[in-house]
Each structure stands twice: as structure tokens, then as C-alpha cells.
């Protein structure tokens, strides 16, 4: 579905769909099940950035897990130690 061999796992939305980021295509794959998935190119949406897509998903479905984007390595380590 995506060009990138190992797309970045973004998270799981509040409806249970997994979101993956492909930086080569500048697209998000939304995987609902083995039989149902959709590729969304950000250029074809009102969301011009990955952060915009994550905010949109938060507003529409919420995030059950993630999103795992943004921040810094230091911030990720600090959150991991505090969890």
C-alpha cells in the first residue's frame, strides 16, 4: 500500500484503526483490518502536515495509543522514565 518499506507507526485511533506514516509519499495509511485499509495523501486533504493530520484524528476519533510524532529524543526518554 505504501512505498516506504517500513512506515512509521503513528498510533491507534479511538475507533481501533492503526495509522502509519510514509515520508516518501507524504501519506498516511489508515488500517482498519487486514481487509480494509486506506492511503491518504496529505496533499489531497486540508491537512498540509503530519501534525495537522494528527490533530484532525484527535478531534474526529481521538487517539487510543499515540500519536508517536513530534517531540525530541530527550522528551521521549523523559516520558519513558516517568511512565
Secondary structure, DSSP 8 states (H G I E B T S, - for coil): --SSTT-EEEEEETTS-EEEEETTTTEEEEEEETTEEEEEEGGGSS--SHHHHHHHHHHHT-EEEE---SS-HHHHHHHHHH-
